Amino acid sequence: MNRLWRIAHWLVFKGKGIRRLGRILELTNHVICGCSVSASADIGKGTIFFHRGIGCVVHPSTKIGDNCKIFQNVTIGSKLG
């Protein structure tokens, strides 16, 4: 999950004219890993999603630091209201 997300993140922010491909990779990651981690989220280096991040949801405006360990079925950045 981590490599696919990093490629999608790069395409969304630095890939000129190929942002749509980044979104397609984000959707592919969702289908393969069963998680919804936005390519717009800022996730630090060394962060690990255990169990391929199954059931994880990460909001697009989320900032996660370096070397974090995130287990399955975690929601980060939800806003009610």
Backbone bond lengths (Angstrom), bond angles and torsions (degrees), N, CA, C in turn:
res aa  C-N    CA-C-N  psi(-1)  N-CA   C-N-CA  omega(-1)  CA-C   N-CA-C  phi
1 M - - - 1.442 - - 1.516 110.87 -
2 N 1.290 117.02 -38.47 1.445 121.21 -173.54 1.530 112.92 -63.09
3 R 1.321 118.11 -46.06 1.470 120.62 -179.19 1.517 111.75 -66.39
4 L 1.314 116.81 -43.38 1.462 120.59 179.68 1.525 110.39 -62.47
5 W 1.332 117.01 -41.00 1.464 120.60 178.49 1.521 110.30 -64.59
6 R 1.326 117.36 -43.49 1.472 120.46 -178.20 1.528 111.37 -62.26
7 I 1.327 117.14 -38.41 1.468 120.60 176.99 1.526 109.83 -65.82
8 A 1.327 117.04 -45.63 1.468 121.13 179.02 1.524 110.60 -62.00
9 H 1.328 117.53 -41.99 1.470 122.14 179.17 1.527 110.45 -61.61
10 W 1.330 117.19 -44.31 1.453 120.79 178.87 1.530 111.01 -62.40
11 L 1.325 116.60 -43.45 1.465 120.34 -179.19 1.524 111.71 -64.62
12 V 1.336 117.44 -37.52 1.464 120.59 -178.64 1.524 110.82 -68.55
13 F 1.335 118.04 -39.18 1.462 119.94 -174.68 1.523 114.67 -97.27
14 K 1.321 118.55 -32.38 1.465 119.63 -174.80 1.516 114.24 -118.90
15 G 1.315 117.03 -13.23 1.456 120.06 -179.84 1.515 110.67 -80.22
16 K 1.309 115.94 104.92 1.462 120.42 -177.09 1.524 109.66 -76.50
17 G 1.316 115.62 120.99 1.460 120.83 177.50 1.523 114.28 81.55
18 I 1.331 118.00 -1.83 1.473 119.61 179.76 1.527 111.29 -125.82
19 R 1.329 115.71 28.41 1.465 121.15 178.77 1.527 111.42 -59.90
20 R 1.313 116.32 -35.62 1.463 120.98 -179.36 1.527 111.37 -61.54
21 L 1.331 117.32 -36.66 1.459 121.30 176.98 1.531 110.48 -62.11
22 G 1.328 117.50 -37.49 1.461 121.49 175.79 1.511 111.78 -60.96
23 R 1.316 116.82 -40.41 1.470 121.04 177.99 1.530 111.16 -68.50
24 I 1.322 116.82 -35.29 1.464 120.34 176.83 1.528 109.92 -65.62
25 L 1.335 117.34 -41.39 1.466 120.40 176.86 1.530 111.08 -65.31
26 E 1.333 117.14 -35.33 1.463 121.05 175.88 1.527 110.35 -61.42
27 L 1.312 117.23 -43.36 1.458 121.81 177.61 1.530 111.30 -66.48
28 T 1.328 116.86 -39.73 1.463 121.10 176.89 1.522 110.84 -61.29
29 N 1.323 116.18 -41.90 1.460 121.49 176.72 1.528 110.56 -60.87
30 H 1.328 115.92 -39.25 1.463 120.69 178.58 1.534 111.16 -63.17
31 V 1.310 116.80 -42.05 1.465 121.28 -178.87 1.531 111.60 -70.83
32 I 1.327 117.03 -44.57 1.459 121.01 -176.57 1.527 112.17 -71.16
33 C 1.321 116.98 -46.33 1.465 120.88 -171.77 1.527 113.94 -97.11
34 G 1.310 118.19 -12.23 1.463 120.09 -179.61 1.516 112.50 70.39
35 C 1.336 116.49 31.71 1.460 120.54 178.99 1.528 109.09 -134.27
36 S 1.322 115.14 160.81 1.455 120.17 179.42 1.522 108.86 -122.04
37 V 1.313 116.04 84.34 1.463 122.11 179.27 1.521 106.62 -108.59
38 S 1.330 115.56 113.49 1.452 120.42 -176.63 1.523 111.38 -67.44
39 A 1.325 115.71 140.54 1.464 120.68 177.08 1.526 110.42 -70.16
40 S 1.329 117.84 -15.51 1.461 121.98 178.20 1.518 112.77 -83.25
41 A 1.320 118.13 -13.40 1.463 121.44 179.46 1.522 109.85 -67.92
42 D 1.329 115.68 148.80 1.463 121.63 179.51 1.529 107.87 -101.23
43 I 1.328 116.97 103.22 1.455 122.43 -176.99 1.518 108.42 -114.34
44 G 1.334 116.03 125.62 1.455 122.26 -175.48 1.524 113.16 -70.39
45 K 1.317 114.84 165.12 1.467 121.28 179.67 1.521 109.91 -69.24
46 G 1.302 115.22 145.44 1.449 120.74 177.82 1.513 114.32 83.08
47 T 1.325 118.19 -0.76 1.461 120.88 178.13 1.521 109.22 -72.42
48 I 1.311 116.15 134.08 1.459 122.01 -176.38 1.519 110.02 -118.77
49 F 1.318 116.23 129.88 1.458 122.51 171.20 1.525 106.83 -100.67
50 F 1.336 116.28 106.26 1.457 119.89 179.73 1.522 110.28 -68.57
51 H 1.303 116.81 152.18 1.474 124.07 179.82 1.520 111.04 56.39
52 R 1.338 117.14 36.83 1.471 124.59 -179.93 1.516 112.84 59.51
53 G 1.311 118.06 16.63 1.464 120.90 177.92 1.512 113.37 73.33
54 I 1.320 117.69 26.13 1.466 121.38 -177.85 1.523 109.99 -56.55
55 G 1.321 116.62 123.93 1.453 122.73 177.04 1.509 115.06 81.06
56 C 1.326 119.41 2.13 1.463 121.90 -179.19 1.524 110.54 -79.22
57 V 1.324 114.73 143.54 1.460 121.67 175.93 1.516 106.86 -129.58
58 V 1.336 117.11 124.72 1.457 121.94 179.38 1.526 107.88 -125.64
59 H 1.328 116.41 121.33 1.464 123.90 -178.32 1.527 110.38 -67.00
60 P 1.331 118.89 147.88 1.470 121.70 -177.49 1.524 115.09 -58.76
61 S 1.335 119.30 -29.84 1.472 120.13 -177.63 1.531 112.93 -94.47
62 T 1.318 117.48 14.03 1.460 122.02 -178.21 1.521 111.28 -76.77
63 K 1.339 115.63 143.72 1.467 122.04 173.34 1.521 107.53 -121.84
64 I 1.322 116.27 118.20 1.455 122.61 179.08 1.520 107.06 -113.97
65 G 1.330 116.89 132.90 1.463 121.97 -176.63 1.516 113.78 -72.16
66 D 1.313 115.20 -176.34 1.459 122.25 179.55 1.528 110.80 -75.99
67 N 1.323 115.38 150.18 1.467 124.08 172.64 1.524 114.66 56.90
68 C 1.323 117.67 36.62 1.467 121.58 175.73 1.517 109.48 -87.43
69 K 1.321 115.69 151.88 1.459 121.60 175.93 1.514 107.41 -117.61
70 I 1.334 116.19 120.00 1.458 121.86 -176.77 1.518 108.27 -119.39
71 F 1.322 115.49 125.13 1.453 120.85 -178.05 1.525 110.16 -91.36
72 Q 1.319 116.55 178.95 1.462 121.29 -175.48 1.524 111.86 -71.56
73 N 1.332 115.34 158.13 1.470 124.71 177.36 1.519 113.43 58.53
74 V 1.320 117.49 44.82 1.459 122.95 179.08 1.521 108.54 -113.69
75 T 1.333 116.22 135.36 1.460 122.02 174.41 1.513 108.09 -110.60
76 I 1.341 116.69 126.80 1.458 121.64 -178.65 1.525 108.26 -124.13
77 G 1.333 115.63 124.59 1.447 120.33 174.29 1.511 115.45 90.37
78 S 1.311 117.68 21.61 1.463 120.22 178.77 1.522 109.50 -74.04
79 K 1.310 116.62 141.78 1.460 120.88 178.62 1.527 108.46 -128.82
80 L 1.281 115.16 121.12 1.467 120.34 176.91 1.515 109.55 -97.55
81 G 1.296 115.80 145.79 1.444 117.34 172.38 1.444 113.87 124.05
